Amino acid sequence: MRHTRIIVTHYGGPDVLQVIEEACPEPKSGEVRVRVLAAGVSLPDVLAREGVHPETPRVPYTPGWDLVGIVDQIGESVSGFEPGQTVAAMPISGCYAQYVCLPQHKFIPVPAGLDPAEAVAVVLNYITAHQMLDRSAKVKPGQRVLIHGASGGVGTPFLQLGRLADVEMYGTCSAQAAEVVKELGATPIDYRNSDFVQEIHRLTGDGVDAVFDGIGGDNLWRSREALREGGRVVVYGFQAKLHGGRMASDAPSGRHPIRESAILGWYILRNWFRAGRKSMVPYSI
Ligand SMILES: NC(=O)c1ccc[n+]([C@@H]2O[C@H](COP(=O)([O-])OP(=O)(O)OC[C@H]3O[C@@H](n4cnc5c(N)ncnc54)[C@H](OP(=O)(O)O)[C@@H]3O)[C@@H](O)[C@H]2O)c1
């Protein structure tokens, strides 16, 4: 049996993605093979393709952080899985493929009847948002939060989970996404045409309790300014490095899995020496 998958042969823009056809992988002992029904497409995939995500695999590799699929074949000594069962996994790479083999402990069962494209959003994006709200910021009902990129893959789960947690939400987004952000329960702030720090202080008075910042760079200092005393910026990405889905700088492409995280770490370190009781904490799933 044959299948197709996407591969990245060198780091760079979307043109480095290639479709190949090859023999279907066979599950080894302890592995389960799934037929992929849905694979998540996320900004971390783009950052890895550019070679700058901390989890960037060595080329050639297949992108795709997460999947929902149907168990199709079972390797020797596997127990607890059966063909036809719907499962999810987050191997970090490899999911842009028709068939994927992984060790059985990588899979969790998915309840029957869910739309696979909706279920796969839970694996990376919702867990990321949930852990940051619950563990990194430890938000309490009635607190105020600012979510950057509120209409995005991680931003929309933030809004849905933040509403359930009963927090007051503000979300930066472009003007065309304002309606979606409002429908999901937040006050939209157009980051392209207004100053979000001024807007937050105009709307709240003394600022927010937590900011979730996947933008990085000097945006982190602005996020800090939007905090009230005792507040916290959760740092979880460096989207500012991208422009139109490509690295904004013309630095030579290659595998640099530590560079951008080290730069974020440098911001977090410098925060300690800034005036005010405002913390910055990193988050990685
Ligand atoms: N640390 C972790 O474990 C972890 C896990 C998952 C994701 N991430 C990070 O999370 C971030 C978002 O990923 P994603 O997959 O959700 O991306 P996405 O779906 O592309 O969403 C990003 C959103 O950010 C908005 N945006 C762009 N520049 C902005 C700015 N300067 N200010 C405010 N909003 C801006 C975009 O809105 P417009 O297009 O409307 O401008 C877009 O809606 C990335 O940095 C990613 O690496 C981290």
The ligand as an SDF file (V2000), in Angstrom:
LIG
                    3D

 48 52  0  0  0  0  0  0  0  0999 V2000
    4.7100   27.9830   23.6790 N   0  0  0  0  0  0  0  0  0  0  0  0
    3.9070   27.0440   23.1770 C   0  0  0  0  0  0  0  0  0  0  0  0
    3.8590   25.9210   23.6740 O   0  0  0  0  0  0  0  0  0  0  0  0
    3.0620   27.3820   21.9860 C   0  0  0  0  0  0  0  0  0  0  0  0
    2.0850   26.4900   21.5230 C   0  0  0  0  0  0  0  0  0  0  0  0
    1.3010   26.8590   20.4330 C   0  0  0  0  0  0  0  0  0  0  0  0
    1.5130   28.0870   19.8140 C   0  0  0  0  0  0  0  0  0  0  0  0
    2.5120   28.9020   20.2720 N   0  0  0  0  0  0  0  0  0  0  0  0
    2.7480   30.2340   19.7010 C   0  0  0  0  0  0  0  0  0  0  0  0
    1.5250   30.9330   19.7060 O   0  0  0  0  0  0  0  0  0  0  0  0
    1.5660   31.9790   18.7470 C   0  0  0  0  0  0  0  0  0  0  0  0
    0.2830   31.9620   17.9380 C   0  0  0  0  0  0  0  0  0  0  0  0
    0.2040   30.7500   17.2020 O   0  0  0  0  0  0  0  0  0  0  0  0
   -1.1220   30.3980   16.3850 P   0  0  0  0  0  0  0  0  0  0  0  0
   -0.9170   29.0490   15.7910 O   0  0  0  0  0  0  0  0  0  0  0  0
   -2.3140   30.6910   17.2200 O   0  0  0  0  0  0  0  0  0  0  0  0
   -1.0180   31.5010   15.2180 O   0  0  0  0  0  0  0  0  0  0  0  0
   -2.1810   32.0760   14.2510 P   0  0  0  0  0  0  0  0  0  0  0  0
   -3.3280   31.1370   14.1770 O   0  0  0  0  0  0  0  0  0  0  0  0
   -1.4950   32.4890   13.0060 O   0  0  0  0  0  0  0  0  0  0  0  0
   -2.6990   33.3650   15.0140 O   0  0  0  0  0  0  0  0  0  0  0  0
   -1.8580   34.4380   15.2440 C   0  0  0  0  0  0  0  0  0  0  0  0
   -2.7000   35.7050   15.3230 C   0  0  0  0  0  0  0  0  0  0  0  0
   -1.8930   36.7880   15.7530 O   0  0  0  0  0  0  0  0  0  0  0  0
   -2.3680   37.9830   15.1190 C   0  0  0  0  0  0  0  0  0  0  0  0
   -1.2380   38.9230   15.1360 N   0  0  0  0  0  0  0  0  0  0  0  0
   -0.1770   39.0130   14.3090 C   0  0  0  0  0  0  0  0  0  0  0  0
    0.6540   40.0020   14.7050 N   0  0  0  0  0  0  0  0  0  0  0  0
    0.0900   40.5500   15.8300 C   0  0  0  0  0  0  0  0  0  0  0  0
    0.4570   41.6260   16.6970 C   0  0  0  0  0  0  0  0  0  0  0  0
    1.5800   42.3390   16.5110 N   0  0  0  0  0  0  0  0  0  0  0  0
   -0.3490   41.8930   17.7450 N   0  0  0  0  0  0  0  0  0  0  0  0
   -1.4570   41.1800   17.9690 C   0  0  0  0  0  0  0  0  0  0  0  0
   -1.8740   40.1610   17.1710 N   0  0  0  0  0  0  0  0  0  0  0  0
   -1.0980   39.8520   16.1130 C   0  0  0  0  0  0  0  0  0  0  0  0
   -2.8690   37.5540   13.7750 C   0  0  0  0  0  0  0  0  0  0  0  0
   -3.9840   38.3340   13.4570 O   0  0  0  0  0  0  0  0  0  0  0  0
   -4.1860   39.0820   12.0490 P   0  0  0  0  0  0  0  0  0  0  0  0
   -3.7400   38.1040   10.9880 O   0  0  0  0  0  0  0  0  0  0  0  0
   -5.6190   39.3930   12.0370 O   0  0  0  0  0  0  0  0  0  0  0  0
   -3.2960   40.2580   12.0720 O   0  0  0  0  0  0  0  0  0  0  0  0
   -3.3260   36.0930   14.0240 C   0  0  0  0  0  0  0  0  0  0  0  0
   -4.7230   36.0190   14.2470 O   0  0  0  0  0  0  0  0  0  0  0  0
    2.8520   31.7520   17.9480 C   0  0  0  0  0  0  0  0  0  0  0  0
    3.8700   32.5810   18.4550 O   0  0  0  0  0  0  0  0  0  0  0  0
    3.1540   30.2940   18.2460 C   0  0  0  0  0  0  0  0  0  0  0  0
    4.4950   29.9430   18.0600 O   0  0  0  0  0  0  0  0  0  0  0  0
    3.2730   28.5740   21.3530 C   0  0  0  0  0  0  0  0  0  0  0  0
  1  2  1  0
  2  3  2  0
  2  4  1  0
  4  5  1  0
  4 48  2  0
  5  6  2  0
  6  7  1  0
  7  8  2  0
  8  9  1  0
  8 48  1  0
  9 10  1  0
  9 46  1  0
 10 11  1  0
 11 12  1  0
 11 44  1  0
 12 13  1  0
 13 14  1  0
 14 15  2  0
 14 16  1  0
 14 17  1  0
 17 18  1  0
 18 19  2  0
 18 20  1  0
 18 21  1  0
 21 22  1  0
 22 23  1  0
 23 24  1  0
 23 42  1  0
 24 25  1  0
 25 26  1  0
 25 36  1  0
 26 27  1  0
 26 35  1  0
 27 28  2  0
 28 29  1  0
 29 30  1  0
 29 35  2  0
 30 31  1  0
 30 32  2  0
 32 33  1  0
 33 34  2  0
 34 35  1  0
 36 37  1  0
 36 42  1  0
 37 38  1  0
 38 39  2  0
 38 40  1  0
 38 41  1  0
 42 43  1  0
 44 45  1  0
 44 46  1  0
 46 47  1  0
M  CHG  2   8   1  16  -1
M  END
$$$$
